């Protein structure tokens, strides 16, 4: 006597194999569609795709208790360094090429008396960080070192450079992924600073 369930089982197995074979293609198509939409928004609508939304926006900034950069002559980066001030928190490293590109903008922003510019030195060597600042200048009022990247994780860092604007109440109001350029400064950061200052 023949088991009639065998052809049905074989057919089901074949469908499952076909489904599994196409699954990576479906996933790739989904990612491609998302990437295409982002490129379209960037090219047609002028969307800044580097301004990645952060779950931390409009929330209290993570606690800061980072040791100072030895030899810099600057204070450690702790909560007291940003308390009651509109603060730009910049995550940087000497080995980061885009950090070097944005550094002149940070120096310019540090001249703004309304703004407190501080740095988190990310997974860097002290001597390299000091050389970086000695060569390019120091825009920071305080620098904290983050040799193992724990603070960066707390701040939701994707990749450096990253910059956060924190208002006087310690609330993160803006985030920039990637180097700050003149256009970003004029278009996004100045209005965010003005709003943070006016809102206090």
Biotite code that builds the C-alpha atoms (Angstrom):
import biotite.structure as struc

atoms = struc.array([
    struc.Atom([0.000, 0.000, 0.000], chain_id="A", res_id=1, res_name="UNK", atom_name="CA", element="C"),
    struc.Atom([1.372, 3.465, -0.989], chain_id="A", res_id=2, res_name="UNK", atom_name="CA", element="C"),
    struc.Atom([1.556, 6.286, 1.541], chain_id="A", res_id=3, res_name="UNK", atom_name="CA", element="C"),
    struc.Atom([-0.335, 9.173, -0.134], chain_id="A", res_id=4, res_name="UNK", atom_name="CA", element="C"),
    struc.Atom([1.254, 11.672, 2.262], chain_id="A", res_id=5, res_name="UNK", atom_name="CA", element="C"),
    struc.Atom([4.686, 11.238, 0.640], chain_id="A", res_id=6, res_name="UNK", atom_name="CA", element="C"),
    struc.Atom([3.994, 13.369, -2.497], chain_id="A", res_id=7, res_name="UNK", atom_name="CA", element="C"),
    struc.Atom([2.420, 16.092, -0.334], chain_id="A", res_id=8, res_name="UNK", atom_name="CA", element="C"),
    struc.Atom([5.432, 16.089, 1.996], chain_id="A", res_id=9, res_name="UNK", atom_name="CA", element="C"),
    struc.Atom([7.818, 16.288, -0.978], chain_id="A", res_id=10, res_name="UNK", atom_name="CA", element="C"),
    struc.Atom([5.838, 19.186, -2.474], chain_id="A", res_id=11, res_name="UNK", atom_name="CA", element="C"),
    struc.Atom([5.862, 21.045, 0.845], chain_id="A", res_id=12, res_name="UNK", atom_name="CA", element="C"),
    struc.Atom([9.622, 20.506, 1.190], chain_id="A", res_id=13, res_name="UNK", atom_name="CA", element="C"),
    struc.Atom([10.198, 21.816, -2.332], chain_id="A", res_id=14, res_name="UNK", atom_name="CA", element="C"),
    struc.Atom([8.149, 24.966, -1.605], chain_id="A", res_id=15, res_name="UNK", atom_name="CA", element="C"),
    struc.Atom([10.112, 25.532, 1.585], chain_id="A", res_id=16, res_name="UNK", atom_name="CA", element="C"),
    struc.Atom([13.414, 25.226, -0.294], chain_id="A", res_id=17, res_name="UNK", atom_name="CA", element="C"),
    struc.Atom([12.226, 27.673, -2.964], chain_id="A", res_id=18, res_name="UNK", atom_name="CA", element="C"),
    struc.Atom([11.107, 30.125, -0.269], chain_id="A", res_id=19, res_name="UNK", atom_name="CA", element="C"),
    struc.Atom([14.461, 29.888, 1.530], chain_id="A", res_id=20, res_name="UNK", atom_name="CA", element="C"),
    struc.Atom([16.313, 30.346, -1.763], chain_id="A", res_id=21, res_name="UNK", atom_name="CA", element="C"),
    struc.Atom([14.424, 33.588, -2.474], chain_id="A", res_id=22, res_name="UNK", atom_name="CA", element="C"),
    struc.Atom([14.593, 34.965, 1.084], chain_id="A", res_id=23, res_name="UNK", atom_name="CA", element="C"),
    struc.Atom([18.024, 36.645, 0.680], chain_id="A", res_id=24, res_name="UNK", atom_name="CA", element="C"),
    struc.Atom([16.842, 38.217, -2.578], chain_id="A", res_id=25, res_name="UNK", atom_name="CA", element="C"),
    struc.Atom([13.733, 39.621, -0.882], chain_id="A", res_id=26, res_name="UNK", atom_name="CA", element="C"),
    struc.Atom([15.833, 41.000, 1.993], chain_id="A", res_id=27, res_name="UNK", atom_name="CA", element="C"),
    struc.Atom([18.308, 42.592, -0.456], chain_id="A", res_id=28, res_name="UNK", atom_name="CA", element="C"),
    struc.Atom([15.431, 44.147, -2.402], chain_id="A", res_id=29, res_name="UNK", atom_name="CA", element="C"),
    struc.Atom([14.108, 45.659, 0.823], chain_id="A", res_id=30, res_name="UNK", atom_name="CA", element="C"),
    struc.Atom([17.485, 47.192, 1.719], chain_id="A", res_id=31, res_name="UNK", atom_name="CA", element="C"),
    struc.Atom([17.906, 48.450, -1.856], chain_id="A", res_id=32, res_name="UNK", atom_name="CA", element="C"),
    struc.Atom([14.491, 50.129, -1.718], chain_id="A", res_id=33, res_name="UNK", atom_name="CA", element="C"),
    struc.Atom([15.385, 51.904, 1.543], chain_id="A", res_id=34, res_name="UNK", atom_name="CA", element="C"),
    struc.Atom([18.742, 53.052, 0.133], chain_id="A", res_id=35, res_name="UNK", atom_name="CA", element="C"),
    struc.Atom([17.067, 54.273, -3.064], chain_id="A", res_id=36, res_name="UNK", atom_name="CA", element="C"),
    struc.Atom([14.521, 56.256, -1.064], chain_id="A", res_id=37, res_name="UNK", atom_name="CA", element="C"),
    struc.Atom([17.275, 57.887, 1.009], chain_id="A", res_id=38, res_name="UNK", atom_name="CA", element="C"),
    struc.Atom([19.224, 58.822, -2.141], chain_id="A", res_id=39, res_name="UNK", atom_name="CA", element="C"),
    struc.Atom([16.059, 60.191, -3.746], chain_id="A", res_id=40, res_name="UNK", atom_name="CA", element="C"),
    struc.Atom([15.294, 62.289, -0.658], chain_id="A", res_id=41, res_name="UNK", atom_name="CA", element="C"),
    struc.Atom([18.878, 63.538, -0.619], chain_id="A", res_id=42, res_name="UNK", atom_name="CA", element="C"),
    struc.Atom([19.045, 64.437, -4.323], chain_id="A", res_id=43, res_name="UNK", atom_name="CA", element="C"),
    struc.Atom([15.499, 65.708, -4.893], chain_id="A", res_id=44, res_name="UNK", atom_name="CA", element="C"),
    struc.Atom([14.411, 67.085, -1.512], chain_id="A", res_id=45, res_name="UNK", atom_name="CA", element="C"),
    struc.Atom([17.806, 68.067, -0.111], chain_id="A", res_id=46, res_name="UNK", atom_name="CA", element="C"),
    struc.Atom([17.548, 65.705, 2.866], chain_id="A", res_id=47, res_name="UNK", atom_name="CA", element="C"),
    struc.Atom([20.712, 65.512, 4.963], chain_id="A", res_id=48, res_name="UNK", atom_name="CA", element="C"),
    struc.Atom([21.043, 61.730, 5.328], chain_id="A", res_id=49, res_name="UNK", atom_name="CA", element="C"),
    struc.Atom([23.916, 62.198, 7.776], chain_id="A", res_id=50, res_name="UNK", atom_name="CA", element="C"),
    struc.Atom([21.498, 63.741, 10.277], chain_id="A", res_id=51, res_name="UNK", atom_name="CA", element="C"),
    struc.Atom([20.508, 60.325, 11.560], chain_id="A", res_id=52, res_name="UNK", atom_name="CA", element="C"),
    struc.Atom([17.610, 60.462, 14.003], chain_id="A", res_id=53, res_name="UNK", atom_name="CA", element="C"),
    struc.Atom([18.643, 59.533, 17.514], chain_id="A", res_id=54, res_name="UNK", atom_name="CA", element="C"),
    struc.Atom([16.556, 57.964, 20.239], chain_id="A", res_id=55, res_name="UNK", atom_name="CA", element="C"),
    struc.Atom([18.318, 60.393, 22.582], chain_id="A", res_id=56, res_name="UNK", atom_name="CA", element="C"),
    struc.Atom([16.935, 63.556, 20.971], chain_id="A", res_id=57, res_name="UNK", atom_name="CA", element="C"),
    struc.Atom([14.767, 65.450, 23.494], chain_id="A", res_id=58, res_name="UNK", atom_name="CA", element="C"),
    struc.Atom([16.014, 63.236, 26.332], chain_id="A", res_id=59, res_name="UNK", atom_name="CA", element="C"),
    struc.Atom([18.450, 63.862, 29.185], chain_id="A", res_id=60, res_name="UNK", atom_name="CA", element="C"),
    struc.Atom([22.080, 63.571, 28.104], chain_id="A", res_id=61, res_name="UNK", atom_name="CA", element="C"),
    struc.Atom([23.921, 60.531, 29.464], chain_id="A", res_id=62, res_name="UNK", atom_name="CA", element="C"),
    struc.Atom([26.022, 61.077, 32.575], chain_id="A", res_id=63, res_name="UNK", atom_name="CA", element="C"),
    struc.Atom([29.580, 62.244, 31.949], chain_id="A", res_id=64, res_name="UNK", atom_name="CA", element="C"),
    struc.Atom([32.455, 61.148, 34.170], chain_id="A", res_id=65, res_name="UNK", atom_name="CA", element="C"),
    struc.Atom([35.428, 60.920, 31.818], chain_id="A", res_id=66, res_name="UNK", atom_name="CA", element="C"),
    struc.Atom([39.055, 61.443, 32.873], chain_id="A", res_id=67, res_name="UNK", atom_name="CA", element="C"),
    struc.Atom([40.967, 64.365, 31.358], chain_id="A", res_id=68, res_name="UNK", atom_name="CA", element="C"),
    struc.Atom([43.336, 64.102, 28.431], chain_id="A", res_id=69, res_name="UNK", atom_name="CA", element="C"),
    struc.Atom([46.669, 64.052, 30.265], chain_id="A", res_id=70, res_name="UNK", atom_name="CA", element="C"),
    struc.Atom([49.007, 66.779, 29.094], chain_id="A", res_id=71, res_name="UNK", atom_name="CA", element="C"),
    struc.Atom([46.277, 68.930, 27.517], chain_id="A", res_id=72, res_name="UNK", atom_name="CA", element="C"),
    struc.Atom([45.932, 71.256, 30.507], chain_id="A", res_id=73, res_name="UNK", atom_name="CA", element="C"),
    struc.Atom([42.144, 70.947, 30.167], chain_id="A", res_id=74, res_name="UNK", atom_name="CA", element="C"),
    struc.Atom([39.674, 69.773, 32.793], chain_id="A", res_id=75, res_name="UNK", atom_name="CA", element="C"),
    struc.Atom([37.996, 66.367, 32.718], chain_id="A", res_id=76, res_name="UNK", atom_name="CA", element="C"),
    struc.Atom([34.657, 66.008, 30.992], chain_id="A", res_id=77, res_name="UNK", atom_name="CA", element="C"),
    struc.Atom([32.042, 65.484, 33.660], chain_id="A", res_id=78, res_name="UNK", atom_name="CA", element="C"),
    struc.Atom([28.514, 66.703, 34.281], chain_id="A", res_id=79, res_name="UNK", atom_name="CA", element="C"),
    struc.Atom([29.836, 69.889, 35.892], chain_id="A", res_id=80, res_name="UNK", atom_name="CA", element="C"),
    struc.Atom([31.603, 70.828, 32.634], chain_id="A", res_id=81, res_name="UNK", atom_name="CA", element="C"),
    struc.Atom([28.296, 71.152, 30.787], chain_id="A", res_id=82, res_name="UNK", atom_name="CA", element="C"),
    struc.Atom([25.837, 72.002, 33.572], chain_id="A", res_id=83, res_name="UNK", atom_name="CA", element="C"),
    struc.Atom([23.790, 75.105, 32.864], chain_id="A", res_id=84, res_name="UNK", atom_name="CA", element="C"),
    struc.Atom([25.461, 75.728, 29.491], chain_id="A", res_id=85, res_name="UNK", atom_name="CA", element="C"),
    struc.Atom([24.411, 75.274, 25.875], chain_id="A", res_id=86, res_name="UNK", atom_name="CA", element="C"),
    struc.Atom([27.055, 72.720, 24.973], chain_id="A", res_id=87, res_name="UNK", atom_name="CA", element="C"),
    struc.Atom([28.374, 71.128, 21.806], chain_id="A", res_id=88, res_name="UNK", atom_name="CA", element="C"),
    struc.Atom([29.674, 67.638, 22.646], chain_id="A", res_id=89, res_name="UNK", atom_name="CA", element="C"),
    struc.Atom([32.014, 66.484, 19.876], chain_id="A", res_id=90, res_name="UNK", atom_name="CA", element="C"),
    struc.Atom([33.273, 62.888, 19.616], chain_id="A", res_id=91, res_name="UNK", atom_name="CA", element="C"),
    struc.Atom([36.667, 62.828, 17.884], chain_id="A", res_id=92, res_name="UNK", atom_name="CA", element="C"),
    struc.Atom([39.958, 60.968, 17.476], chain_id="A", res_id=93, res_name="UNK", atom_name="CA", element="C"),
    struc.Atom([43.336, 61.731, 15.968], chain_id="A", res_id=94, res_name="UNK", atom_name="CA", element="C"),
    struc.Atom([43.058, 58.746, 13.590], chain_id="A", res_id=95, res_name="UNK", atom_name="CA", element="C"),
    struc.Atom([39.723, 59.987, 12.196], chain_id="A", res_id=96, res_name="UNK", atom_name="CA", element="C"),
    struc.Atom([40.222, 61.748, 8.837], chain_id="A", res_id=97, res_name="UNK", atom_name="CA", element="C"),
    struc.Atom([36.775, 63.468, 8.826], chain_id="A", res_id=98, res_name="UNK", atom_name="CA", element="C"),
    struc.Atom([37.550, 64.784, 12.339], chain_id="A", res_id=99, res_name="UNK", atom_name="CA", element="C"),
    struc.Atom([40.497, 66.609, 10.829], chain_id="A", res_id=100, res_name="UNK", atom_name="CA", element="C"),
    struc.Atom([38.231, 68.009, 8.093], chain_id="A", res_id=101, res_name="UNK", atom_name="CA", element="C"),
    struc.Atom([35.687, 69.443, 10.534], chain_id="A", res_id=102, res_name="UNK", atom_name="CA", element="C"),
    struc.Atom([38.215, 70.803, 13.041], chain_id="A", res_id=103, res_name="UNK", atom_name="CA", element="C"),
    struc.Atom([38.341, 74.343, 11.573], chain_id="A", res_id=104, res_name="UNK", atom_name="CA", element="C"),
    struc.Atom([34.554, 74.568, 12.011], chain_id="A", res_id=105, res_name="UNK", atom_name="CA", element="C"),
    struc.Atom([34.834, 73.517, 15.648], chain_id="A", res_id=106, res_name="UNK", atom_name="CA", element="C"),
    struc.Atom([37.478, 76.203, 16.210], chain_id="A", res_id=107, res_name="UNK", atom_name="CA", element="C"),
    struc.Atom([35.157, 78.768, 14.659], chain_id="A", res_id=108, res_name="UNK", atom_name="CA", element="C"),
    struc.Atom([32.202, 77.606, 16.762], chain_id="A", res_id=109, res_name="UNK", atom_name="CA", element="C"),
    struc.Atom([34.277, 77.792, 19.939], chain_id="A", res_id=110, res_name="UNK", atom_name="CA", element="C"),
    struc.Atom([34.432, 81.584, 19.428], chain_id="A", res_id=111, res_name="UNK", atom_name="CA", element="C"),
    struc.Atom([30.658, 81.789, 19.960], chain_id="A", res_id=112, res_name="UNK", atom_name="CA", element="C"),
    struc.Atom([30.275, 83.003, 23.556], chain_id="A", res_id=113, res_name="UNK", atom_name="CA", element="C"),
    struc.Atom([26.847, 81.372, 23.798], chain_id="A", res_id=114, res_name="UNK", atom_name="CA", element="C"),
    struc.Atom([28.364, 77.952, 23.167], chain_id="A", res_id=115, res_name="UNK", atom_name="CA", element="C"),
    struc.Atom([30.435, 75.616, 25.331], chain_id="A", res_id=116, res_name="UNK", atom_name="CA", element="C"),
    struc.Atom([32.433, 73.223, 23.095], chain_id="A", res_id=117, res_name="UNK", atom_name="CA", element="C"),
    struc.Atom([33.695, 70.012, 24.743], chain_id="A", res_id=118, res_name="UNK", atom_name="CA", element="C"),
    struc.Atom([35.217, 66.830, 23.356], chain_id="A", res_id=119, res_name="UNK", atom_name="CA", element="C"),
    struc.Atom([35.104, 63.091, 23.905], chain_id="A", res_id=120, res_name="UNK", atom_name="CA", element="C"),
    struc.Atom([38.393, 61.628, 22.697], chain_id="A", res_id=121, res_name="UNK", atom_name="CA", element="C"),
    struc.Atom([37.360, 58.227, 21.356], chain_id="A", res_id=122, res_name="UNK", atom_name="CA", element="C"),
    struc.Atom([39.601, 55.122, 21.397], chain_id="A", res_id=123, res_name="UNK", atom_name="CA", element="C"),
    struc.Atom([42.716, 57.217, 20.948], chain_id="A", res_id=124, res_name="UNK", atom_name="CA", element="C"),
    struc.Atom([46.273, 57.279, 22.269], chain_id="A", res_id=125, res_name="UNK", atom_name="CA", element="C"),
    struc.Atom([47.111, 60.228, 24.492], chain_id="A", res_id=126, res_name="UNK", atom_name="CA", element="C"),
    struc.Atom([50.235, 61.217, 22.570], chain_id="A", res_id=127, res_name="UNK", atom_name="CA", element="C"),
    struc.Atom([48.376, 61.092, 19.239], chain_id="A", res_id=128, res_name="UNK", atom_name="CA", element="C"),
    struc.Atom([45.475, 63.162, 20.558], chain_id="A", res_id=129, res_name="UNK", atom_name="CA", element="C"),
    struc.Atom([47.889, 65.775, 21.934], chain_id="A", res_id=130, res_name="UNK", atom_name="CA", element="C"),
    struc.Atom([49.737, 65.896, 18.610], chain_id="A", res_id=131, res_name="UNK", atom_name="CA", element="C"),
    struc.Atom([46.390, 66.311, 16.777], chain_id="A", res_id=132, res_name="UNK", atom_name="CA", element="C"),
    struc.Atom([45.402, 69.265, 18.982], chain_id="A", res_id=133, res_name="UNK", atom_name="CA", element="C"),
    struc.Atom([48.901, 70.745, 18.853], chain_id="A", res_id=134, res_name="UNK", atom_name="CA", element="C"),
    struc.Atom([48.866, 70.704, 15.079], chain_id="A", res_id=135, res_name="UNK", atom_name="CA", element="C"),
    struc.Atom([45.277, 71.851, 14.456], chain_id="A", res_id=136, res_name="UNK", atom_name="CA", element="C"),
    struc.Atom([44.518, 73.905, 17.565], chain_id="A", res_id=137, res_name="UNK", atom_name="CA", element="C"),
    struc.Atom([42.207, 73.249, 20.490], chain_id="A", res_id=138, res_name="UNK", atom_name="CA", element="C"),
    struc.Atom([38.545, 74.299, 20.306], chain_id="A", res_id=139, res_name="UNK", atom_name="CA", element="C"),
    struc.Atom([37.532, 72.439, 23.502], chain_id="A", res_id=140, res_name="UNK", atom_name="CA", element="C"),
    struc.Atom([36.857, 73.842, 26.974], chain_id="A", res_id=141, res_name="UNK", atom_name="CA", element="C"),
    struc.Atom([37.122, 70.307, 28.386], chain_id="A", res_id=142, res_name="UNK", atom_name="CA", element="C"),
    struc.Atom([38.128, 66.909, 27.002], chain_id="A", res_id=143, res_name="UNK", atom_name="CA", element="C"),
    struc.Atom([37.280, 63.506, 28.392], chain_id="A", res_id=144, res_name="UNK", atom_name="CA", element="C"),
    struc.Atom([39.009, 60.352, 27.233], chain_id="A", res_id=145, res_name="UNK", atom_name="CA", element="C"),
    struc.Atom([36.974, 57.303, 26.241], chain_id="A", res_id=146, res_name="UNK", atom_name="CA", element="C"),
    struc.Atom([39.628, 54.645, 25.547], chain_id="A", res_id=147, res_name="UNK", atom_name="CA", element="C"),
    struc.Atom([37.246, 51.677, 25.423], chain_id="A", res_id=148, res_name="UNK", atom_name="CA", element="C"),
    struc.Atom([34.292, 53.447, 23.786], chain_id="A", res_id=149, res_name="UNK", atom_name="CA", element="C"),
    struc.Atom([31.864, 52.951, 26.688], chain_id="A", res_id=150, res_name="UNK", atom_name="CA", element="C"),
    struc.Atom([30.798, 56.604, 26.827], chain_id="A", res_id=151, res_name="UNK", atom_name="CA", element="C"),
    struc.Atom([30.302, 56.618, 23.055], chain_id="A", res_id=152, res_name="UNK", atom_name="CA", element="C"),
    struc.Atom([27.934, 53.656, 23.399], chain_id="A", res_id=153, res_name="UNK", atom_name="CA", element="C"),
    struc.Atom([25.975, 55.532, 26.082], chain_id="A", res_id=154, res_name="UNK", atom_name="CA", element="C"),
    struc.Atom([25.655, 58.479, 23.708], chain_id="A", res_id=155, res_name="UNK", atom_name="CA", element="C"),
    struc.Atom([24.506, 56.249, 20.823], chain_id="A", res_id=156, res_name="UNK", atom_name="CA", element="C"),
    struc.Atom([27.520, 56.956, 18.622], chain_id="A", res_id=157, res_name="UNK", atom_name="CA", element="C"),
    struc.Atom([27.345, 55.357, 15.140], chain_id="A", res_id=158, res_name="UNK", atom_name="CA", element="C"),
    struc.Atom([30.778, 56.420, 13.966], chain_id="A", res_id=159, res_name="UNK", atom_name="CA", element="C"),
    struc.Atom([32.975, 59.445, 14.442], chain_id="A", res_id=160, res_name="UNK", atom_name="CA", element="C"),
    struc.Atom([32.951, 62.332, 14.198], chain_id="A", res_id=161, res_name="UNK", atom_name="CA", element="C"),
    struc.Atom([29.592, 62.831, 15.859], chain_id="A", res_id=162, res_name="UNK", atom_name="CA", element="C"),
    struc.Atom([28.332, 65.969, 17.517], chain_id="A", res_id=163, res_name="UNK", atom_name="CA", element="C"),
    struc.Atom([25.502, 66.602, 19.960], chain_id="A", res_id=164, res_name="UNK", atom_name="CA", element="C"),
    struc.Atom([23.969, 69.890, 21.044], chain_id="A", res_id=165, res_name="UNK", atom_name="CA", element="C"),
    struc.Atom([22.838, 69.861, 24.667], chain_id="A", res_id=166, res_name="UNK", atom_name="CA", element="C"),
    struc.Atom([20.732, 72.665, 26.108], chain_id="A", res_id=167, res_name="UNK", atom_name="CA", element="C"),
    struc.Atom([21.187, 74.293, 29.521], chain_id="A", res_id=168, res_name="UNK", atom_name="CA", element="C"),
    struc.Atom([18.840, 71.770, 31.081], chain_id="A", res_id=169, res_name="UNK", atom_name="CA", element="C"),
    struc.Atom([20.992, 68.867, 29.896], chain_id="A", res_id=170, res_name="UNK", atom_name="CA", element="C"),
    struc.Atom([18.600, 67.828, 27.107], chain_id="A", res_id=171, res_name="UNK", atom_name="CA", element="C"),
    struc.Atom([20.025, 66.650, 23.768], chain_id="A", res_id=172, res_name="UNK", atom_name="CA", element="C"),
    struc.Atom([18.371, 68.822, 21.115], chain_id="A", res_id=173, res_name="UNK", atom_name="CA", element="C"),
    struc.Atom([20.428, 68.048, 18.004], chain_id="A", res_id=174, res_name="UNK", atom_name="CA", element="C"),
    struc.Atom([22.728, 65.359, 16.629], chain_id="A", res_id=175, res_name="UNK", atom_name="CA", element="C"),
    struc.Atom([25.071, 65.417, 13.643], chain_id="A", res_id=176, res_name="UNK", atom_name="CA", element="C"),
    struc.Atom([26.710, 62.271, 12.264], chain_id="A", res_id=177, res_name="UNK", atom_name="CA", element="C"),
    struc.Atom([29.798, 62.969, 10.181], chain_id="A", res_id=178, res_name="UNK", atom_name="CA", element="C"),
    struc.Atom([31.919, 66.098, 9.839], chain_id="A", res_id=179, res_name="UNK", atom_name="CA", element="C"),
    struc.Atom([30.408, 69.528, 10.335], chain_id="A", res_id=180, res_name="UNK", atom_name="CA", element="C"),
    struc.Atom([30.835, 71.767, 7.306], chain_id="A", res_id=181, res_name="UNK", atom_name="CA", element="C"),
    struc.Atom([29.898, 75.395, 6.712], chain_id="A", res_id=182, res_name="UNK", atom_name="CA", element="C"),
    struc.Atom([26.553, 74.492, 5.129], chain_id="A", res_id=183, res_name="UNK", atom_name="CA", element="C"),
    struc.Atom([25.524, 72.272, 8.059], chain_id="A", res_id=184, res_name="UNK", atom_name="CA", element="C"),
    struc.Atom([26.610, 74.947, 10.497], chain_id="A", res_id=185, res_name="UNK", atom_name="CA", element="C"),
    struc.Atom([24.560, 77.664, 8.804], chain_id="A", res_id=186, res_name="UNK", atom_name="CA", element="C"),
    struc.Atom([21.523, 75.532, 7.999], chain_id="A", res_id=187, res_name="UNK", atom_name="CA", element="C"),
    struc.Atom([21.192, 73.325, 11.084], chain_id="A", res_id=188, res_name="UNK", atom_name="CA", element="C"),
    struc.Atom([23.493, 74.153, 13.963], chain_id="A", res_id=189, res_name="UNK", atom_name="CA", element="C"),
    struc.Atom([23.037, 77.939, 14.226], chain_id="A", res_id=190, res_name="UNK", atom_name="CA", element="C"),
    struc.Atom([19.215, 77.621, 14.347], chain_id="A", res_id=191, res_name="UNK", atom_name="CA", element="C"),
    struc.Atom([19.524, 74.824, 16.918], chain_id="A", res_id=192, res_name="UNK", atom_name="CA", element="C"),
    struc.Atom([21.842, 76.961, 19.076], chain_id="A", res_id=193, res_name="UNK", atom_name="CA", element="C"),
    struc.Atom([19.526, 79.962, 18.803], chain_id="A", res_id=194, res_name="UNK", atom_name="CA", element="C"),
    struc.Atom([16.528, 77.837, 19.748], chain_id="A", res_id=195, res_name="UNK", atom_name="CA", element="C"),
    struc.Atom([18.383, 76.321, 22.709], chain_id="A", res_id=196, res_name="UNK", atom_name="CA", element="C"),
    struc.Atom([19.485, 79.753, 23.945], chain_id="A", res_id=197, res_name="UNK", atom_name="CA", element="C"),
    struc.Atom([16.014, 81.284, 23.488], chain_id="A", res_id=198, res_name="UNK", atom_name="CA", element="C"),
    struc.Atom([14.284, 78.345, 25.143], chain_id="A", res_id=199, res_name="UNK", atom_name="CA", element="C"),
    struc.Atom([16.168, 78.629, 28.431], chain_id="A", res_id=200, res_name="UNK", atom_name="CA", element="C"),
])
